[in-house]
Amino acid sequence: MRSIRNMLTATLLTTGAVMTAAAGLSVASAQTTTTTTTPTGPTGGHHGWHHRHGPWHLLSKLGLSDAQKTQVKSIMTAAKPEMQSLHQQMRTNMEKLQQTQPSSANYSTIASQVSQTHGSLAAQMLTQQANVRAQIYKVLTPAQQTQLATLQAQMAARRQSHEAGAQAAPAAQ
C-alpha cells in the first residue's frame, strides 16, 4: 500500500508540474499568435503571476531577431496540438479517478490504472517539452544560449531562495 501511495503522490506531483509547464506552453503559444507593436519576446509579455517565471518568459529577455521570433513561434505552434492532446488525456485520466468513489470495490485497481496511464502520459509530455526546448535552443545564437543559461541559473537561485524562506517561516512561529 505504501509503494502505491508513494507512486501516486509522485505521479500527482509530477503531473502538477507537467500541467503547469503545459499550461505555460499553451499560453505562450496562444500569445505568440497575437501581433504586437512592442518589442516583447515570443511570449507576448506578462499576463499574471504564473507566467512571469517560466522558461518561455526568459526568451523575451534574449533580444531575439524577428526571424528567430518567427522560428520560435512556428516551433511552438507545431507542438501545440500534441501538447493540448496530451493535456486533455491527462485531464480525462484524472477525472476517471475523481469520479470513482473511494468506497468502491475496484477503487484501488482504478487508482493503479490511472497512475500508470498518467505516468506514461507525463513521460510523453516531458519528452515533447524537451523536444520543443531543444528545437528552440538551436534557434539561439551562442551568445543567446549563454545568456539563457545565466538567466535560468538566476531564476533557479531565486526559486531556491524563495523556497528556503517559505520553509523557514513556519519554523519561526
Number of C-alpha atoms within 10 A of each C-alpha: 7 7 8 13 12 11 16 19 13 14 20 17 12 17 23 13 13 19 19 15 19 22 17 21 25 20 17 23 24 16 18 22 14 10 8 12 5 8 13 18 23 27 27 22 18 13 11 7 7 11 20 15 16 16 17 21 20 19 22 17 15 19 13 20 12 12 10 17 21 14 16 27 21 16 18 24 18 13 18 21 12 14 22 16 12 20 21 12 15 22 14 14 17 18 12 14 18 11 8 15 10 12 8 10 10 11 14 16 11 15 20 16 15 21 22 15 17 24 20 14 19 23 15 15 24 17 12 18 19 12 14 18 16 11 15 19 15 11 17 19 13 11 10 17 15 13 17 19 13 12 17 16 12 12 16 13 12 13 13 12 12 12 12 11 11 11 11 11 10 8 7 6 5
